[in-house]
Amino acid sequence: MFLSALYPSGVYYCGMKPEDVEVHDILTRLRRVEGQIRGIQGMLEDGRDCSDVITQFSASMRALEQAGYRYFAMTLSACVNEPERAAVEGYDPERLEKLFMQLT
């Protein structure tokens, strides 16, 4: 699968390695979401006000969406830079559109 098989070492399938800065940014966003989710759990356990909890739900959902959009943009960029490889690996425009629509 094109860019989606992430090995633990952070090296992408077929030697296609996106910029380390982009990966670092996505991981940072995901860690932030993880912290927000733990915060929501604590808020529920503490019986916090509904509006506070909903605000945190909203913020965590937006942060997760942004991480997904960044990952898709990174994948799309790789497809644009290597269209032949993307086509061989099944990432034609129709599939990319479907993947994007899954995020929205």
N, CA, C and O atoms as CSV, one atom per row, in Angstrom:
chain,resi,resn,atom,element,x,y,z
A,1,MET,N,N,0.840,-1.173,0.000
A,1,MET,CA,C,0.000,0.000,0.000
A,1,MET,C,C,0.884,1.235,0.000
A,1,MET,O,O,1.889,1.279,0.710
A,2,PHE,N,N,0.541,2.184,-0.745
A,2,PHE,CA,C,1.313,3.402,-0.968
A,2,PHE,C,C,1.324,4.281,0.262
A,2,PHE,O,O,0.277,4.802,0.648
A,3,LEU,N,N,2.454,4.461,0.882
A,3,LEU,CA,C,2.686,5.330,2.022
A,3,LEU,C,C,1.924,4.977,3.283
A,3,LEU,O,O,2.070,5.673,4.287
A,4,SER,N,N,1.114,3.924,3.278
A,4,SER,CA,C,0.320,3.701,4.475
A,4,SER,C,C,0.881,2.603,5.361
A,4,SER,O,O,0.453,2.469,6.508
A,5,ALA,N,N,1.815,1.824,4.871
A,5,ALA,CA,C,2.395,0.771,5.695
A,5,ALA,C,C,3.585,1.344,6.447
A,5,ALA,O,O,4.721,1.290,5.976
A,6,LEU,N,N,3.313,1.884,7.602
A,6,LEU,CA,C,4.350,2.535,8.399
A,6,LEU,C,C,5.012,1.501,9.282
A,6,LEU,O,O,4.362,0.893,10.133
A,7,TYR,N,N,6.282,1.301,9.085
A,7,TYR,CA,C,7.042,0.406,9.938
A,7,TYR,C,C,7.383,1.123,11.230
A,7,TYR,O,O,7.434,2.353,11.251
A,8,PRO,N,N,7.620,0.380,12.320
A,8,PRO,CA,C,7.949,1.020,13.601
A,8,PRO,C,C,9.119,1.983,13.527
A,8,PRO,O,O,9.165,2.959,14.276
A,9,SER,N,N,10.060,1.727,12.640
A,9,SER,CA,C,11.218,2.609,12.543
A,9,SER,C,C,10.878,3.940,11.894
A,9,SER,O,O,11.700,4.856,11.902
A,10,GLY,N,N,9.673,4.063,11.329
A,10,GLY,CA,C,9.264,5.301,10.682
A,10,GLY,C,C,9.623,5.346,9.207
A,10,GLY,O,O,9.531,6.407,8.589
A,11,VAL,N,N,10.030,4.227,8.629
A,11,VAL,CA,C,10.378,4.161,7.215
A,11,VAL,C,C,9.159,3.646,6.466
A,11,VAL,O,O,8.544,2.658,6.867
A,12,TYR,N,N,8.818,4.313,5.390
A,12,TYR,CA,C,7.632,3.954,4.649
A,12,TYR,C,C,7.925,2.898,3.593
A,12,TYR,O,O,9.041,2.770,3.090
A,13,TYR,N,N,6.889,2.160,3.286
A,13,TYR,CA,C,6.900,1.099,2.290
A,13,TYR,C,C,7.531,1.572,0.978
A,13,TYR,O,O,7.387,2.730,0.587
A,14,CYS,N,N,8.217,0.677,0.324
A,14,CYS,CA,C,8.835,0.927,-0.984
A,14,CYS,C,C,9.868,2.048,-0.936
A,14,CYS,O,O,10.130,2.687,-1.955
A,15,GLY,N,N,10.444,2.289,0.205
A,15,GLY,CA,C,11.470,3.304,0.307
A,15,GLY,C,C,10.955,4.719,0.153
A,15,GLY,O,O,11.761,5.643,0.050
A,16,MET,N,N,9.653,4.931,0.133
A,16,MET,CA,C,9.093,6.264,-0.023
A,16,MET,C,C,8.961,6.877,1.365
A,16,MET,O,O,8.047,6.540,2.119
A,17,LYS,N,N,9.863,7.762,1.690
A,17,LYS,CA,C,9.867,8.374,3.010
A,17,LYS,C,C,9.508,9.846,2.904
A,17,LYS,O,O,10.245,10.625,2.301
A,18,PRO,N,N,8.380,10.231,3.487
A,18,PRO,CA,C,8.022,11.652,3.449
A,18,PRO,C,C,8.964,12.448,4.324
A,18,PRO,O,O,9.764,11.882,5.068
A,19,GLU,N,N,8.870,13.739,4.235
A,19,GLU,CA,C,9.723,14.604,5.030
A,19,GLU,C,C,9.520,14.319,6.508
A,19,GLU,O,O,8.392,14.201,6.987
A,20,ASP,N,N,10.635,14.209,7.223
A,20,ASP,CA,C,10.554,13.942,8.656
A,20,ASP,C,C,9.751,15.009,9.394
A,20,ASP,O,O,9.081,14.712,10.383
A,21,VAL,N,N,9.817,16.220,8.926
A,21,VAL,CA,C,9.086,17.313,9.571
A,21,VAL,C,C,7.585,17.063,9.486
A,21,VAL,O,O,6.866,17.303,10.457
A,22,GLU,N,N,7.107,16.591,8.354
A,22,GLU,CA,C,5.680,16.324,8.194
A,22,GLU,C,C,5.218,15.208,9.126
A,22,GLU,O,O,4.178,15.318,9.775
A,23,VAL,N,N,5.998,14.140,9.183
A,23,VAL,CA,C,5.654,13.023,10.058
A,23,VAL,C,C,5.668,13.486,11.512
A,23,VAL,O,O,4.769,13.150,12.283
A,24,HIS,N,N,6.676,14.249,11.882
A,24,HIS,CA,C,6.772,14.752,13.248
A,24,HIS,C,C,5.546,15.607,13.595
A,24,HIS,O,O,5.003,15.504,14.695
A,25,ASP,N,N,5.120,16.443,12.656
A,25,ASP,CA,C,3.952,17.293,12.869
A,25,ASP,C,C,2.694,16.452,13.083
A,25,ASP,O,O,1.899,16.743,13.977
A,26,ILE,N,N,2.513,15.431,12.283
A,26,ILE,CA,C,1.331,14.571,12.411
A,26,ILE,C,C,1.367,13.830,13.746
A,26,ILE,O,O,0.353,13.754,14.440
A,27,LEU,N,N,2.512,13.292,14.102
A,27,LEU,CA,C,2.627,12.581,15.381
A,27,LEU,C,C,2.383,13.520,16.562
A,27,LEU,O,O,1.762,13.127,17.549
A,28,THR,N,N,2.865,14.746,16.465
A,28,THR,CA,C,2.626,15.727,17.521
A,28,THR,C,C,1.135,15.993,17.663
A,28,THR,O,O,0.616,16.054,18.777
A,29,ARG,N,N,0.450,16.150,16.544
A,29,ARG,CA,C,-0.993,16.378,16.576
A,29,ARG,C,C,-1.720,15.189,17.195
A,29,ARG,O,O,-2.649,15.369,17.982
A,30,LEU,N,N,-1.302,13.975,16.842
A,30,LEU,CA,C,-1.950,12.787,17.391
A,30,LEU,C,C,-1.709,12.663,18.899
A,30,LEU,O,O,-2.602,12.250,19.639
A,31,ARG,N,N,-0.529,13.015,19.342
A,31,ARG,CA,C,-0.250,12.986,20.786
A,31,ARG,C,C,-1.109,14.017,21.518
A,31,ARG,O,O,-1.570,13.772,22.633
A,32,ARG,N,N,-1.316,15.154,20.894
A,32,ARG,CA,C,-2.167,16.182,21.485
A,32,ARG,C,C,-3.601,15.671,21.605
A,32,ARG,O,O,-4.259,15.884,22.623
A,33,VAL,N,N,-4.081,14.998,20.563
A,33,VAL,CA,C,-5.426,14.423,20.604
A,33,VAL,C,C,-5.506,13.377,21.713
A,33,VAL,O,O,-6.487,13.318,22.454
A,34,GLU,N,N,-4.489,12.576,21.816
A,34,GLU,CA,C,-4.453,11.552,22.863
A,34,GLU,C,C,-4.594,12.195,24.248
A,34,GLU,O,O,-5.337,11.699,25.095
A,35,GLY,N,N,-3.887,13.283,24.466
A,35,GLY,CA,C,-3.987,14.007,25.730
A,35,GLY,C,C,-5.370,14.598,25.944
A,35,GLY,O,O,-5.893,14.592,27.059
A,36,GLN,N,N,-5.961,15.110,24.864
A,36,GLN,CA,C,-7.307,15.672,24.972
A,36,GLN,C,C,-8.323,14.595,25.340
A,36,GLN,O,O,-9.233,14.840,26.133
A,37,ILE,N,N,-8.169,13.412,24.768
A,37,ILE,CA,C,-9.082,12.304,25.070
A,37,ILE,C,C,-8.945,11.893,26.533
A,37,ILE,O,O,-9.943,11.667,27.217
A,38,ARG,N,N,-7.714,11.798,27.004
A,38,ARG,CA,C,-7.511,11.493,28.433
A,38,ARG,C,C,-8.138,12.590,29.294
A,38,ARG,O,O,-8.715,12.303,30.343
A,39,GLY,N,N,-8.027,13.838,28.855
A,39,GLY,CA,C,-8.647,14.946,29.575
A,39,GLY,C,C,-10.154,14.805,29.633
A,39,GLY,O,O,-10.763,15.064,30.672
A,40,ILE,N,N,-10.765,14.397,28.525
A,40,ILE,CA,C,-12.214,14.192,28.492
A,40,ILE,C,C,-12.602,13.080,29.467
A,40,ILE,O,O,-13.586,13.201,30.198
A,41,GLN,N,N,-11.833,12.014,29.472
A,41,GLN,CA,C,-12.123,10.914,30.397
A,41,GLN,C,C,-12.095,11.416,31.840
A,41,GLN,O,O,-12.978,11.089,32.633
A,42,GLY,N,N,-11.086,12.205,32.175
A,42,GLY,CA,C,-10.984,12.757,33.520
A,42,GLY,C,C,-12.133,13.686,33.844
A,42,GLY,O,O,-12.657,13.685,34.958
A,43,MET,N,N,-12.523,14.488,32.848
A,43,MET,CA,C,-13.637,15.411,33.057
A,43,MET,C,C,-14.926,14.649,33.348
A,43,MET,O,O,-15.709,15.048,34.210
A,44,LEU,N,N,-15.141,13.562,32.631
A,44,LEU,CA,C,-16.335,12.754,32.860
A,44,LEU,C,C,-16.294,12.105,34.239
A,44,LEU,O,O,-17.298,12.072,34.950
A,45,GLU,N,N,-15.144,11.598,34.602
A,45,GLU,CA,C,-14.992,10.977,35.924
A,45,GLU,C,C,-15.215,11.992,37.047
A,45,GLU,O,O,-15.746,11.648,38.103
A,46,ASP,N,N,-14.809,13.231,36.815
A,46,ASP,CA,C,-14.949,14.289,37.816
A,46,ASP,C,C,-16.326,14.954,37.794
A,46,ASP,O,O,-16.628,15.792,38.643
A,47,GLY,N,N,-17.160,14.578,36.818
A,47,GLY,CA,C,-18.498,15.160,36.725
A,47,GLY,C,C,-18.506,16.617,36.292
A,47,GLY,O,O,-19.335,17.402,36.752
A,48,ARG,N,N,-17.581,16.978,35.406
A,48,ARG,CA,C,-17.478,18.365,34.944
A,48,ARG,C,C,-18.718,18.777,34.166
A,48,ARG,O,O,-19.493,17.947,33.691
A,49,ASP,N,N,-18.872,20.080,34.055
A,49,ASP,CA,C,-20.001,20.683,33.355
A,49,ASP,C,C,-20.053,20.233,31.897
A,49,ASP,O,O,-19.022,20.075,31.244
A,50,CYS,N,N,-21.261,20.033,31.407
A,50,CYS,CA,C,-21.489,19.568,30.039
A,50,CYS,C,C,-20.792,20.443,29.011
A,50,CYS,O,O,-20.165,19.921,28.089
A,51,SER,N,N,-20.886,21.757,29.147
A,51,SER,CA,C,-20.306,22.643,28.126
A,51,SER,C,C,-18.781,22.501,28.080
A,51,SER,O,O,-18.191,22.599,27.005
A,52,ASP,N,N,-18.138,22.272,29.219
A,52,ASP,CA,C,-16.688,22.061,29.241
A,52,ASP,C,C,-16.318,20.776,28.509
A,52,ASP,O,O,-15.361,20.736,27.736
A,53,VAL,N,N,-17.093,19.732,28.769
A,53,VAL,CA,C,-16.822,18.426,28.146
A,53,VAL,C,C,-17.037,18.513,26.641
A,53,VAL,O,O,-16.211,18.029,25.867
A,54,ILE,N,N,-18.134,19.123,26.223
A,54,ILE,CA,C,-18.429,19.246,24.786
A,54,ILE,C,C,-17.357,20.072,24.084
A,54,ILE,O,O,-16.969,19.758,22.959
A,55,THR,N,N,-16.884,21.110,24.731
A,55,THR,CA,C,-15.810,21.924,24.157
A,55,THR,C,C,-14.572,21.072,23.901
A,55,THR,O,O,-13.926,21.208,22.862
A,56,GLN,N,N,-14.244,20.204,24.836
A,56,GLN,CA,C,-13.077,19.337,24.652
A,56,GLN,C,C,-13.314,18.290,23.575
A,56,GLN,O,O,-12.403,17.978,22.807
A,57,PHE,N,N,-14.524,17.741,23.506
A,57,PHE,CA,C,-14.849,16.821,22.417
A,57,PHE,C,C,-14.636,17.503,21.070
A,57,PHE,O,O,-14.016,16.941,20.166
A,58,SER,N,N,-15.154,18.711,20.950
A,58,SER,CA,C,-15.049,19.463,19.702
A,58,SER,C,C,-13.588,19.724,19.330
A,58,SER,O,O,-13.193,19.540,18.178
A,59,ALA,N,N,-12.803,20.147,20.294
A,59,ALA,CA,C,-11.391,20.435,20.029
A,59,ALA,C,C,-10.636,19.179,19.629
A,59,ALA,O,O,-9.799,19.225,18.727
A,60,SER,N,N,-10.914,18.066,20.278
A,60,SER,CA,C,-10.193,16.833,19.952
A,60,SER,C,C,-10.598,16.304,18.578
A,60,SER,O,O,-9.762,15.772,17.848
A,61,MET,N,N,-11.857,16.443,18.228
A,61,MET,CA,C,-12.291,15.997,16.898
A,61,MET,C,C,-11.632,16.832,15.801
A,61,MET,O,O,-11.191,16.289,14.787
A,62,ARG,N,N,-11.565,18.150,15.999
A,62,ARG,CA,C,-10.906,19.018,15.011
A,62,ARG,C,C,-9.426,18.682,14.883
A,62,ARG,O,O,-8.888,18.646,13.777
A,63,ALA,N,N,-8.775,18.440,16.003
A,63,ALA,CA,C,-7.350,18.114,15.970
A,63,ALA,C,C,-7.115,16.795,15.240
A,63,ALA,O,O,-6.155,16.678,14.478
A,64,LEU,N,N,-7.967,15.810,15.459
A,64,LEU,CA,C,-7.825,14.526,14.771
A,64,LEU,C,C,-8.076,14.688,13.271
A,64,LEU,O,O,-7.366,14.106,12.452
A,65,GLU,N,N,-9.086,15.480,12.919
A,65,GLU,CA,C,-9.345,15.750,11.497
A,65,GLU,C,C,-8.132,16.396,10.843
A,65,GLU,O,O,-7.745,16.009,9.740
A,66,GLN,N,N,-7.537,17.360,11.500
A,66,GLN,CA,C,-6.374,18.046,10.942
A,66,GLN,C,C,-5.207,17.096,10.736
A,66,GLN,O,O,-4.494,17.197,9.738
A,67,ALA,N,N,-5.006,16.176,11.669
A,67,ALA,CA,C,-3.940,15.175,11.506
A,67,ALA,C,C,-4.229,14.303,10.285
A,67,ALA,O,O,-3.322,13.995,9.513
A,68,GLY,N,N,-5.480,13.910,10.112
A,68,GLY,CA,C,-5.866,13.106,8.949
A,68,GLY,C,C,-5.673,13.855,7.645
A,68,GLY,O,O,-5.199,13.287,6.661
A,69,TYR,N,N,-6.042,15.139,7.632
A,69,TYR,CA,C,-5.868,15.949,6.426
A,69,TYR,C,C,-4.384,16.111,6.091
A,69,TYR,O,O,-3.988,16.042,4.927
A,70,ARG,N,N,-3.585,16.321,7.108
A,70,ARG,CA,C,-2.132,16.456,6.864
A,70,ARG,C,C,-1.557,15.167,6.297
A,70,ARG,O,O,-0.731,15.196,5.385
A,71,TYR,N,N,-1.998,14.029,6.842
A,71,TYR,CA,C,-1.502,12.745,6.342
A,71,TYR,C,C,-1.937,12.547,4.892
A,71,TYR,O,O,-1.147,12.101,4.060
A,72,PHE,N,N,-3.195,12.879,4.589
A,72,PHE,CA,C,-3.665,12.744,3.219
A,72,PHE,C,C,-2.885,13.661,2.283
A,72,PHE,O,O,-2.512,13.248,1.185
A,73,ALA,N,N,-2.636,14.885,2.698
A,73,ALA,CA,C,-1.875,15.827,1.873
A,73,ALA,C,C,-0.477,15.293,1.595
A,73,ALA,O,O,0.039,15.445,0.487
A,74,MET,N,N,0.131,14.674,2.588
A,74,MET,CA,C,1.456,14.090,2.413
A,74,MET,C,C,1.396,12.952,1.388
A,74,MET,O,O,2.274,12.826,0.534
A,75,THR,N,N,0.353,12.131,1.484
A,75,THR,CA,C,0.174,11.023,0.541
A,75,THR,C,C,-0.086,11.555,-0.863
A,75,THR,O,O,0.487,11.064,-1.836
A,76,LEU,N,N,-0.943,12.550,-0.963
A,76,LEU,CA,C,-1.259,13.140,-2.262
A,76,LEU,C,C,-0.014,13.738,-2.901
A,76,LEU,O,O,0.198,13.593,-4.105
A,77,SER,N,N,0.792,14.395,-2.119
A,77,SER,CA,C,2.034,14.973,-2.624
A,77,SER,C,C,2.948,13.888,-3.191
A,77,SER,O,O,3.554,14.071,-4.247
A,78,ALA,N,N,3.046,12.770,-2.494
A,78,ALA,CA,C,3.870,11.666,-2.988
A,78,ALA,C,C,3.309,11.126,-4.306
A,78,ALA,O,O,4.067,10.773,-5.209
A,79,CYS,N,N,1.991,11.066,-4.411
A,79,CYS,CA,C,1.366,10.590,-5.650
A,79,CYS,C,C,1.636,11.542,-6.807
A,79,CYS,O,O,1.874,11.103,-7.932
A,80,VAL,N,N,1.600,12.819,-6.540
A,80,VAL,CA,C,1.861,13.819,-7.576
A,80,VAL,C,C,3.317,13.754,-8.015
A,80,VAL,O,O,3.618,13.876,-9.202
A,81,ASN,N,N,4.210,13.565,-7.068
A,81,ASN,CA,C,5.641,13.518,-7.378
A,81,ASN,C,C,6.058,12.234,-8.089
A,81,ASN,O,O,7.043,12.226,-8.828
A,82,GLU,N,N,5.318,11.153,-7.871
A,82,GLU,CA,C,5.633,9.879,-8.519
A,82,GLU,C,C,4.353,9.239,-9.055
A,82,GLU,O,O,3.912,8.219,-8.528
A,83,PRO,N,N,3.752,9.819,-10.090
A,83,PRO,CA,C,2.457,9.340,-10.573
A,83,PRO,C,C,2.472,7.906,-11.115
A,83,PRO,O,O,1.489,7.178,-10.973
A,84,GLU,N,N,3.579,7.506,-11.731
A,84,GLU,CA,C,3.637,6.138,-12.259
A,84,GLU,C,C,3.590,5.125,-11.121
A,84,GLU,O,O,2.864,4.134,-11.191
A,85,ARG,N,N,4.366,5.381,-10.079
A,85,ARG,CA,C,4.379,4.479,-8.930
A,85,ARG,C,C,3.008,4.478,-8.246
A,85,ARG,O,O,2.515,3.425,-7.841
A,86,ALA,N,N,2.407,5.641,-8.121
A,86,ALA,CA,C,1.087,5.735,-7.499
A,86,ALA,C,C,0.069,4.909,-8.282
A,86,ALA,O,O,-0.749,4.205,-7.689
A,87,ALA,N,N,0.115,4.991,-9.597
A,87,ALA,CA,C,-0.818,4.237,-10.438
A,87,ALA,C,C,-0.596,2.740,-10.281
A,87,ALA,O,O,-1.555,1.978,-10.157
A,88,VAL,N,N,0.653,2.322,-10.287
A,88,VAL,CA,C,0.974,0.899,-10.134
A,88,VAL,C,C,0.463,0.377,-8.789
A,88,VAL,O,O,-0.010,-0.757,-8.697
A,89,GLU,N,N,0.557,1.194,-7.764
A,89,GLU,CA,C,0.154,0.771,-6.428
A,89,GLU,C,C,-1.326,1.024,-6.149
A,89,GLU,O,O,-1.791,0.846,-5.024
A,90,GLY,N,N,-2.063,1.442,-7.184
A,90,GLY,CA,C,-3.508,1.564,-7.068
A,90,GLY,C,C,-4.019,2.884,-6.535
A,90,GLY,O,O,-5.165,2.969,-6.091
A,91,TYR,N,N,-3.194,3.916,-6.569
A,91,TYR,CA,C,-3.616,5.223,-6.079
A,91,TYR,C,C,-3.920,6.156,-7.240
A,91,TYR,O,O,-3.253,7.171,-7.443
A,92,ASP,N,N,-4.954,5.778,-8.000
A,92,ASP,CA,C,-5.400,6.618,-9.101
A,92,ASP,C,C,-6.284,7.731,-8.527
A,92,ASP,O,O,-6.655,7.682,-7.354
A,93,PRO,N,N,-6.618,8.722,-9.338
A,93,PRO,CA,C,-7.417,9.855,-8.828
A,93,PRO,C,C,-8.745,9.443,-8.186
A,93,PRO,O,O,-9.175,10.059,-7.210
A,94,GLU,N,N,-9.394,8.416,-8.721
A,94,GLU,CA,C,-10.675,7.984,-8.160
A,94,GLU,C,C,-10.488,7.437,-6.746
A,94,GLU,O,O,-11.284,7.734,-5.855
A,95,ARG,N,N,-9.444,6.641,-6.540
A,95,ARG,CA,C,-9.198,6.092,-5.204
A,95,ARG,C,C,-8.806,7.199,-4.227
A,95,ARG,O,O,-9.241,7.204,-3.076
A,96,LEU,N,N,-7.988,8.125,-4.692
A,96,LEU,CA,C,-7.606,9.234,-3.831
A,96,LEU,C,C,-8.829,10.059,-3.421
A,96,LEU,O,O,-8.930,10.513,-2.282
A,97,GLU,N,N,-9.748,10.243,-4.359
A,97,GLU,CA,C,-10.969,10.978,-4.035
A,97,GLU,C,C,-11.773,10.239,-2.969
A,97,GLU,O,O,-12.279,10.853,-2.030
A,98,LYS,N,N,-11.890,8.923,-3.116
A,98,LYS,CA,C,-12.626,8.135,-2.121
A,98,LYS,C,C,-11.967,8.230,-0.752
A,98,LYS,O,O,-12.653,8.360,0.262
A,99,LEU,N,N,-10.642,8.164,-0.720
A,99,LEU,CA,C,-9.930,8.287,0.556
A,99,LEU,C,C,-10.172,9.650,1.188
A,99,LEU,O,O,-10.389,9.763,2.394
A,100,PHE,N,N,-10.130,10.676,0.356
A,100,PHE,CA,C,-10.375,12.019,0.870
A,100,PHE,C,C,-11.793,12.119,1.431
A,100,PHE,O,O,-12.002,12.679,2.507
A,101,MET,N,N,-12.748,11.582,0.708
A,101,MET,CA,C,-14.143,11.659,1.159
A,101,MET,C,C,-14.349,10.913,2.472
A,101,MET,O,O,-15.247,11.260,3.238
A,102,GLN,N,N,-13.535,9.895,2.747
A,102,GLN,CA,C,-13.625,9.210,4.037
A,102,GLN,C,C,-13.255,10.136,5.183
A,102,GLN,O,O,-13.758,9.986,6.296
A,103,LEU,N,N,-12.385,11.085,4.915
A,103,LEU,CA,C,-11.972,12.027,5.956
A,103,LEU,C,C,-13.007,13.102,6.232
A,103,LEU,O,O,-13.038,13.684,7.316
A,104,THR,N,N,-13.860,13.365,5.239
A,104,THR,CA,C,-14.797,14.475,5.397
A,104,THR,C,C,-16.156,14.031,5.904
A,104,THR,O,O,-17.048,14.859,6.085
